[in-house]
Amino acid sequence: MKILVGIKRVVDYNVKIRLKPDGSGVDTSAVKMSINPFDEIAVEEAIRLKEKNIASEIIVVSIGPTPIQETIRHALSLGADRGIHVEMPTSPEPLAVAKILKAVVSQEQPQLLLLGKQAIDYDCNQVAQMTGALLGWPQSTFVSSLTIENGKCQTVREVDGGLETITLTLPAVISTDLRLNTPRFATLPNIMKSKQKPLQHVSVTDLGIDSTPHIKTLKVSEPQKRKSGIMLSTVDELIPIIAKVM
């Protein structure tokens, strides 16, 4: 079984975000970048499936400018077999990502598409759902448990009411949640080996995808700071405050 894993390069979750002075977006200059945490979980799950002899090949794909190759190499050092870099000057919108993934799926013919449930930069949580719809594949999102057997994929997903178990027929689209697994660290020997693994470069125009953005960002600003609380000595002091709110 061939598995395709989509990954994204984002500002590292430990970095404090800074905005550009003109308010046009996030300042990413001289900032540590890394693989999106949810995507790293998807890579780890694919590797575990290969270790169980369920998967035969793991392909990671990422979309964006040249520095994204570092993120792909990181996934290769974790255990993926080869990478695909879809070259674009900037990261596309979710719908364009879904169309690009559909085109890559058509070329590679995987039996499973694994994606993180969302990226920590825009938090859209749309790509997996859109890709599944474009492919016409069954999908399960926010997956916290995954079992594959006899061409069937059984998933446990987290919903508002608790846990929901869904059985899908492969090929399928899965988006991963935090509780699915704990990603491993890349060892030095594997980091060195990853430099020799194949990395294919594809232009978005070669895939025949129109990646023209349809959303224009007018301004990006920091969230309003919370006002400090007040300390009350007695319940009697609280009553008039509640009365004003109600």
Residue frames as qw, qx, qy, qz and C-alpha x, y, z in Angstrom:
[[0.000, 0.888, 0.460, 0.000, 0.00, 0.00, 0.00],
 [0.410, 0.293, -0.001, 0.864, 1.31, 3.43, -0.97],
 [0.244, -0.798, -0.453, 0.315, 0.71, 6.34, 1.41],
 [0.305, 0.550, 0.093, 0.772, 0.85, 10.01, 0.45],
 [0.404, -0.648, -0.437, 0.475, 1.37, 12.50, 3.30],
 [0.210, 0.800, 0.152, 0.541, 0.82, 16.24, 2.89],
 [0.566, -0.471, -0.297, 0.608, 3.02, 18.49, 5.03],
 [0.142, 0.916, 0.152, 0.342, 3.34, 22.24, 5.50],
 [0.534, 0.078, -0.303, 0.785, 6.17, 24.50, 6.63],
 [0.286, -0.868, -0.299, -0.275, 5.05, 26.87, 9.40],
 [0.015, -0.698, 0.446, -0.559, 6.57, 29.09, 12.06],
 [0.447, 0.005, -0.839, 0.310, 7.78, 26.84, 14.88],
 [0.492, -0.678, -0.481, -0.261, 5.18, 26.55, 17.65],
 [0.626, -0.479, -0.305, 0.535, 7.76, 27.66, 20.26],
 [0.327, 0.141, 0.116, 0.927, 8.38, 30.99, 18.50],
 [0.069, 0.652, 0.447, -0.609, 6.59, 34.13, 19.60],
 [0.434, 0.606, 0.526, 0.410, 4.81, 35.54, 16.55],
 [0.152, -0.506, -0.017, 0.849, 5.72, 39.05, 15.41],
 [0.481, 0.749, 0.455, -0.026, 3.72, 41.11, 12.94],
 [0.497, 0.310, 0.227, 0.778, 5.13, 43.21, 10.13],
 [0.117, -0.313, -0.249, 0.909, 5.14, 46.95, 10.87],
 [0.273, 0.039, -0.351, -0.895, 2.71, 47.63, 8.02],
 [0.590, 0.085, 0.554, -0.582, 0.23, 45.04, 9.33],
 [0.619, 0.376, -0.457, -0.516, 0.35, 43.02, 6.11],
 [0.911, -0.007, -0.400, -0.102, 1.10, 39.71, 7.83],
 [0.811, -0.558, 0.116, 0.137, 3.43, 37.75, 10.09],
 [0.161, 0.841, -0.516, -0.032, 7.13, 38.57, 10.03],
 [0.995, -0.050, 0.075, 0.037, 8.94, 35.33, 9.14],
 [0.491, 0.710, -0.392, 0.316, 12.42, 36.81, 8.62],
 [0.190, 0.448, -0.728, 0.482, 15.07, 35.20, 10.85],
 [0.699, -0.244, 0.333, -0.584, 12.36, 33.04, 12.44],
 [0.197, -0.196, 0.960, 0.030, 12.69, 29.31, 13.06],
 [0.715, 0.152, -0.233, -0.641, 10.41, 27.33, 10.76],
 [0.247, -0.182, 0.946, -0.106, 9.40, 23.70, 11.15],
 [0.247, -0.214, -0.848, -0.417, 6.92, 21.08, 10.00],
 [0.539, -0.375, -0.037, -0.754, 3.34, 21.67, 11.08],
 [0.292, -0.287, 0.819, -0.402, 2.81, 19.58, 14.27],
 [0.784, 0.205, 0.381, -0.446, -0.36, 17.90, 13.00],
 [0.728, 0.570, -0.337, -0.178, 1.42, 16.98, 9.74],
 [0.098, 0.532, -0.814, 0.210, 4.30, 15.48, 11.71],
 [0.595, -0.056, 0.678, -0.429, 1.75, 13.21, 13.41],
 [0.828, 0.452, 0.037, -0.330, 0.52, 12.16, 9.96],
 [0.461, 0.626, -0.629, 0.017, 4.10, 11.31, 8.93],
 [0.229, -0.368, 0.829, -0.354, 4.61, 9.31, 12.13],
 [0.761, 0.137, 0.465, -0.430, 1.42, 7.32, 11.56],
 [0.764, 0.558, -0.251, -0.206, 2.49, 6.49, 8.01],
 [0.222, 0.573, -0.770, 0.174, 5.87, 5.28, 9.29],
 [0.477, -0.186, 0.747, -0.425, 4.17, 3.08, 11.90],
 [0.847, 0.336, 0.186, -0.368, 1.99, 1.54, 9.20],
 [0.612, 0.608, -0.504, -0.035, 5.11, 0.76, 7.18],
 [0.080, -0.470, 0.816, -0.326, 6.78, -0.78, 10.24],
 [0.662, 0.036, 0.619, -0.422, 3.75, -3.08, 10.52],
 [0.228, -0.059, 0.841, 0.487, 4.26, -4.07, 6.85],
 [0.370, 0.669, 0.592, -0.255, 0.92, -2.51, 5.95],
 [0.326, 0.908, -0.067, -0.254, 2.47, 0.28, 3.86],
 [0.868, 0.155, 0.200, 0.427, 5.11, -0.32, 1.20],
 [0.439, 0.278, 0.091, 0.850, 6.06, 3.28, 0.37],
 [0.163, -0.810, -0.391, 0.407, 5.64, 6.69, 2.02],
 [0.386, 0.426, 0.250, 0.779, 5.68, 9.83, -0.11],
 [0.161, -0.683, -0.370, 0.609, 5.59, 13.30, 1.41],
 [0.317, 0.571, 0.396, 0.645, 4.43, 16.30, -0.59],
 [0.218, -0.670, -0.302, 0.642, 4.70, 19.98, 0.27],
 [0.357, 0.740, 0.397, 0.409, 3.77, 23.13, -1.60],
 [0.225, -0.949, -0.055, 0.215, 5.59, 26.46, -1.57],
 [0.278, 0.887, -0.367, 0.017, 8.95, 28.19, -2.12],
 [0.633, 0.444, -0.605, 0.193, 12.43, 26.64, -2.09],
 [0.125, -0.462, 0.689, -0.545, 12.99, 26.62, 1.73],
 [0.853, -0.128, 0.125, -0.491, 10.19, 24.03, 2.00],
 [0.767, 0.326, -0.552, 0.033, 12.74, 21.45, 0.87],
 [0.056, 0.394, -0.731, 0.554, 14.20, 21.54, 4.40],
 [0.646, -0.111, 0.399, -0.641, 10.82, 20.50, 5.80],
 [0.901, 0.245, -0.231, -0.274, 10.55, 17.68, 3.27],
 [0.508, 0.430, -0.691, 0.283, 14.05, 16.49, 4.19],
 [0.302, -0.322, 0.641, -0.628, 13.01, 16.45, 7.84],
 [0.854, 0.048, 0.176, -0.487, 10.09, 14.14, 6.98],
 [0.802, 0.397, -0.446, -0.015, 12.49, 11.95, 5.00],
 [0.186, 0.457, -0.737, 0.462, 14.81, 11.74, 8.01],
 [0.594, -0.203, 0.481, -0.612, 11.89, 10.51, 10.12],
 [0.497, -0.021, 0.867, 0.000, 11.33, 7.59, 7.76],
 [0.650, 0.635, 0.178, -0.378, 9.50, 8.69, 4.61],
 [0.794, 0.076, 0.470, 0.377, 10.86, 7.19, 1.36],
 [0.383, 0.224, 0.352, 0.824, 10.72, 10.10, -1.07],
 [0.019, 0.621, 0.358, -0.696, 9.46, 13.63, -1.36],
 [0.326, 0.587, 0.520, 0.528, 7.65, 15.83, -3.86],
 [0.158, -0.481, -0.180, 0.844, 8.12, 19.60, -3.83],
 [0.293, 0.736, 0.539, 0.285, 5.40, 21.50, -5.69],
 [0.398, -0.109, -0.036, 0.910, 7.12, 24.80, -6.40],
 [0.014, -0.856, -0.425, -0.295, 5.23, 28.04, -5.77],
 [0.243, 0.517, -0.255, 0.780, 6.42, 31.49, -4.63],
 [0.338, -0.313, 0.447, -0.766, 4.01, 31.46, -1.67],
 [0.150, 0.148, 0.953, -0.218, 1.79, 29.01, 0.19],
 [0.239, -0.262, -0.571, -0.740, -1.56, 28.69, -1.62],
 [0.559, -0.201, 0.224, -0.773, -5.08, 28.94, -0.26],
 [0.548, -0.100, 0.787, -0.265, -6.77, 25.75, 1.03],
 [0.789, 0.475, 0.260, -0.291, -8.80, 25.12, -2.14],
 [0.490, 0.734, -0.462, -0.095, -5.69, 25.44, -4.30],
 [0.213, -0.465, 0.843, -0.167, -3.86, 23.04, -1.96],
 [0.712, 0.137, 0.618, -0.303, -6.70, 20.53, -2.35],
 [0.733, 0.643, -0.033, -0.219, -6.57, 20.81, -6.15],
 [0.235, 0.704, -0.670, 0.018, -2.79, 20.33, -6.14],
 [0.425, -0.271, 0.829, -0.241, -3.08, 17.30, -3.86],
 [0.804, 0.358, 0.361, -0.309, -5.71, 15.84, -6.17],
 [0.603, 0.716, -0.330, -0.122, -3.31, 16.22, -9.11],
 [0.007, -0.573, 0.807, -0.147, -0.47, 14.57, -7.18],
 [0.647, -0.027, 0.687, -0.329, -2.78, 11.73, -6.12],
 [0.799, 0.528, 0.064, -0.279, -3.73, 11.19, -9.77],
 [0.446, 0.694, -0.564, 0.012, -0.03, 10.79, -10.62],
 [0.042, -0.452, 0.837, -0.305, 1.06, 8.68, -7.64],
 [0.734, -0.163, -0.519, -0.406, -2.11, 6.58, -7.13],
 [0.004, 0.251, -0.802, 0.542, -1.77, 6.11, -3.33],
 [0.430, -0.402, -0.791, -0.168, -4.28, 4.05, -1.37],
 [0.426, -0.731, -0.448, 0.288, -4.23, 6.44, 1.59],
 [0.236, 0.637, -0.036, 0.733, -3.84, 10.20, 1.89],
 [0.551, -0.561, -0.460, 0.413, -2.79, 11.35, 5.37],
 [0.151, 0.643, 0.014, 0.750, -3.01, 15.01, 6.37],
 [0.173, -0.147, -0.587, 0.777, -2.82, 16.98, 9.58],
 [0.051, 0.698, 0.708, -0.090, -6.26, 18.17, 10.63],
 [0.113, 0.980, 0.147, 0.071, -5.13, 21.82, 10.36],
 [0.594, 0.343, -0.207, 0.698, -2.08, 24.05, 10.11],
 [0.432, -0.610, -0.433, 0.504, -1.15, 26.12, 13.14],
 [0.223, -0.069, 0.120, 0.965, -0.63, 29.29, 11.10],
 [0.316, -0.138, -0.294, -0.891, -4.09, 29.88, 9.56],
 [0.274, 0.091, 0.826, -0.484, -6.05, 27.17, 11.42],
 [0.480, 0.132, -0.349, -0.794, -8.37, 26.74, 8.44],
 [0.435, 0.020, 0.868, -0.238, -9.08, 23.01, 8.90],
 [0.644, 0.526, 0.076, -0.550, -10.32, 22.73, 5.30],
 [0.237, 0.547, -0.709, -0.375, -7.77, 20.92, 3.12],
 [0.180, -0.050, 0.982, -0.038, -8.60, 17.32, 4.07],
 [0.457, 0.491, 0.613, -0.417, -12.33, 17.84, 3.60],
 [0.440, 0.715, -0.160, -0.519, -11.89, 19.65, 0.27],
 [0.107, 0.462, -0.833, -0.285, -9.44, 17.08, -1.06],
 [0.313, 0.126, 0.928, -0.157, -11.73, 14.20, -0.13],
 [0.498, 0.625, 0.380, -0.466, -14.61, 15.91, -1.92],
 [0.355, 0.699, -0.413, -0.463, -12.57, 16.59, -5.07],
 [0.035, 0.326, -0.933, -0.150, -11.27, 13.01, -5.18],
 [0.771, -0.117, -0.294, -0.553, -14.64, 11.48, -4.33],
 [0.504, 0.117, -0.808, 0.283, -12.93, 9.42, -1.62],
 [0.623, -0.679, -0.381, -0.078, -14.38, 8.57, 1.79],
 [0.264, 0.543, -0.401, 0.689, -12.81, 10.60, 4.58],
 [0.644, -0.630, -0.415, 0.128, -12.45, 10.65, 8.35],
 [0.192, 0.720, -0.206, 0.635, -11.25, 13.76, 10.15],
 [0.367, -0.660, 0.410, -0.512, -9.77, 14.45, 13.62],
 [0.905, -0.024, -0.419, -0.064, -8.67, 10.80, 13.85],
 [0.359, -0.711, 0.522, -0.305, -7.26, 9.66, 17.20],
 [0.614, -0.213, 0.760, -0.001, -7.01, 5.93, 16.34],
 [0.590, 0.543, -0.371, -0.469, -6.35, 4.20, 13.03],
 [0.597, -0.169, 0.784, 0.027, -6.47, 0.52, 12.07],
 [0.548, 0.489, -0.412, -0.539, -6.11, -0.90, 8.55],
 [0.408, -0.133, 0.903, -0.025, -7.03, -4.48, 7.68],
 [0.414, 0.349, 0.824, 0.166, -8.36, -6.30, 4.60],
 [0.179, 0.383, 0.461, 0.780, -8.69, -3.14, 2.53],
 [0.313, -0.820, -0.419, -0.233, -10.71, -1.43, 5.24],
 [0.286, 0.304, -0.367, 0.832, -9.68, 1.49, 7.41],
 [0.463, -0.702, -0.541, -0.014, -11.27, 1.77, 10.84],
 [0.236, 0.385, -0.238, 0.860, -10.90, 5.14, 12.53],
 [0.343, -0.689, -0.566, 0.296, -11.91, 6.62, 15.85],
 [0.217, 0.473, 0.086, 0.849, -12.51, 10.35, 15.62],
 [0.187, -0.362, -0.563, 0.719, -13.19, 12.92, 18.30],
 [0.095, -0.575, -0.474, -0.660, -16.48, 14.79, 18.05],
 [0.242, -0.478, 0.225, -0.814, -18.34, 17.12, 20.40],
 [0.814, -0.334, -0.030, -0.474, -20.38, 14.26, 21.83],
 [0.775, -0.420, 0.472, 0.008, -17.41, 11.95, 22.46],
 [0.213, -0.390, 0.791, 0.421, -15.84, 9.35, 20.16],
 [0.775, 0.438, 0.082, -0.448, -17.15, 8.17, 16.81],
 [0.511, -0.236, 0.768, 0.307, -15.96, 5.00, 15.03],
 [0.629, 0.627, -0.075, -0.454, -16.03, 5.04, 11.22],
 [0.682, -0.096, 0.653, 0.315, -15.01, 2.25, 8.82],
 [0.382, 0.738, -0.213, -0.513, -13.83, 3.36, 5.37],
 [0.892, 0.257, 0.316, 0.199, -13.07, 1.49, 2.18],
 [0.344, -0.554, 0.378, 0.657, -9.66, 2.37, 0.73],
 [0.427, 0.213, -0.193, 0.857, -8.60, 4.60, -0.94],
 [0.326, -0.831, -0.450, 0.017, -9.46, 7.21, 1.67],
 [0.197, 0.637, -0.207, 0.716, -8.48, 10.58, 3.13],
 [0.651, -0.554, -0.453, 0.254, -7.55, 10.79, 6.83],
 [0.095, 0.752, -0.228, 0.611, -6.75, 13.88, 8.89],
 [0.655, -0.112, -0.628, 0.405, -4.88, 13.35, 12.15],
 [0.416, -0.853, -0.071, -0.307, -5.50, 14.66, 15.65],
 [0.033, -0.741, 0.573, -0.349, -2.99, 15.23, 18.44],
 [0.672, -0.357, 0.564, -0.322, -3.89, 12.05, 20.32],
 [0.903, 0.347, -0.191, -0.168, -3.19, 9.71, 17.40],
 [0.896, 0.004, -0.176, 0.408, 0.50, 9.28, 18.29],
 [0.334, -0.873, 0.176, 0.309, 3.69, 10.95, 19.51],
 [0.679, 0.699, -0.210, 0.078, 6.15, 11.70, 16.69],
 [0.873, -0.235, 0.016, 0.428, 9.68, 10.33, 16.98],
 [0.116, -0.876, 0.280, 0.376, 12.90, 12.33, 16.84],
 [0.776, 0.597, -0.199, 0.045, 15.13, 12.10, 13.81],
 [0.795, -0.447, 0.219, 0.347, 18.44, 10.36, 14.52],
 [0.061, -0.759, 0.421, 0.493, 21.73, 11.65, 13.10],
 [0.344, -0.103, 0.843, 0.401, 22.25, 8.60, 10.83],
 [0.346, 0.612, 0.709, 0.049, 18.74, 9.02, 9.41],
 [0.104, 0.901, 0.042, -0.419, 19.32, 12.73, 8.87],
 [0.165, -0.536, 0.645, 0.518, 22.40, 11.90, 6.82],
 [0.347, 0.186, 0.884, 0.253, 20.52, 9.20, 4.87],
 [0.314, 0.755, 0.497, -0.291, 17.67, 11.62, 4.09],
 [0.049, 0.740, -0.296, -0.602, 20.04, 13.72, 1.97],
 [0.084, -0.231, 0.856, 0.455, 20.32, 10.80, -0.47],
 [0.362, 0.442, 0.804, -0.161, 16.60, 10.10, -0.72],
 [0.226, 0.353, 0.555, 0.718, 14.85, 11.25, -3.93],
 [0.073, 0.616, 0.379, -0.686, 13.18, 14.65, -3.93],
 [0.346, 0.457, 0.631, 0.523, 11.13, 15.44, -7.01],
 [0.001, 0.407, 0.111, -0.907, 10.49, 19.05, -8.05],
 [0.204, 0.537, 0.749, 0.332, 7.23, 19.88, -9.81],
 [0.034, -0.011, -0.016, -0.999, 5.95, 23.26, -10.90],
 [0.361, 0.402, 0.634, -0.553, 2.34, 24.07, -10.07],
 [0.477, 0.535, -0.220, -0.662, 1.87, 25.10, -13.71],
 [0.210, 0.261, -0.906, -0.257, 2.98, 21.61, -14.81],
 [0.132, 0.233, 0.916, -0.298, 0.09, 20.19, -12.81],
 [0.083, -0.415, -0.601, -0.678, -2.34, 22.46, -14.66],
 [0.309, -0.655, -0.624, 0.293, -3.63, 24.07, -11.46],
 [0.058, 0.721, 0.096, 0.684, -4.77, 27.69, -11.27],
 [0.555, -0.359, -0.532, 0.529, -3.36, 28.87, -7.93],
 [0.036, 0.486, 0.055, 0.872, -4.49, 32.48, -8.24],
 [0.119, -0.234, -0.724, 0.638, -5.54, 33.64, -4.75],
 [0.179, -0.605, -0.578, -0.518, -9.17, 34.61, -4.24],
 [0.498, -0.782, -0.343, 0.149, -8.78, 36.01, -0.74],
 [0.346, 0.625, -0.176, 0.678, -7.10, 39.34, -0.03],
 [0.559, -0.487, -0.466, 0.482, -5.72, 40.08, 3.43],
 [0.050, 0.896, 0.144, 0.417, -6.46, 43.68, 4.30],
 [0.087, -0.723, 0.457, -0.511, -4.78, 43.87, 7.68],
 [0.771, -0.180, -0.583, 0.182, -3.32, 41.61, 10.36],
 [0.182, -0.684, 0.310, -0.635, -3.37, 42.79, 13.97],
 [0.212, 0.104, -0.874, 0.424, -2.66, 41.31, 17.37],
 [0.412, -0.581, -0.683, -0.164, -5.63, 40.18, 19.48],
 [0.247, -0.762, 0.079, -0.593, -6.87, 42.66, 22.05],
 [0.294, 0.213, -0.773, 0.520, -5.11, 42.22, 25.37],
 [0.512, -0.569, -0.638, -0.081, -7.27, 40.98, 28.21],
 [0.205, -0.743, 0.187, -0.610, -7.96, 43.43, 30.98],
 [0.246, 0.189, -0.822, 0.478, -6.55, 42.53, 34.36],
 [0.503, -0.535, -0.659, -0.163, -8.98, 41.14, 36.91],
 [0.214, -0.609, 0.289, -0.707, -9.90, 42.62, 40.27],
 [0.363, -0.066, -0.863, 0.346, -9.76, 41.03, 43.69],
 [0.500, -0.556, -0.186, -0.638, -12.90, 41.12, 45.84],
 [0.050, -0.328, 0.755, -0.566, -12.98, 40.70, 49.59],
 [0.409, 0.160, 0.742, -0.506, -16.57, 39.54, 50.02],
 [0.233, 0.393, 0.838, 0.297, -19.49, 38.11, 48.06],
 [0.088, 0.821, 0.422, -0.374, -21.42, 41.31, 48.73],
 [0.054, -0.651, 0.328, 0.683, -18.95, 43.15, 46.51],
 [0.195, -0.027, 0.853, 0.484, -19.58, 40.68, 43.70],
 [0.269, 0.581, 0.748, -0.173, -23.39, 41.06, 43.62],
 [0.243, 0.820, 0.100, -0.509, -23.55, 44.59, 42.12],
 [0.037, -0.495, 0.669, 0.553, -20.98, 43.63, 39.46],
 [0.207, 0.186, 0.940, 0.198, -23.07, 40.65, 38.37],
 [0.255, 0.708, 0.545, -0.368, -26.18, 42.84, 38.37],
 [0.148, 0.724, -0.240, -0.629, -24.55, 45.25, 35.89],
 [0.059, -0.239, 0.859, 0.448, -23.61, 42.41, 33.53],
 [0.151, 0.381, 0.912, 0.032, -27.09, 40.91, 33.61]]
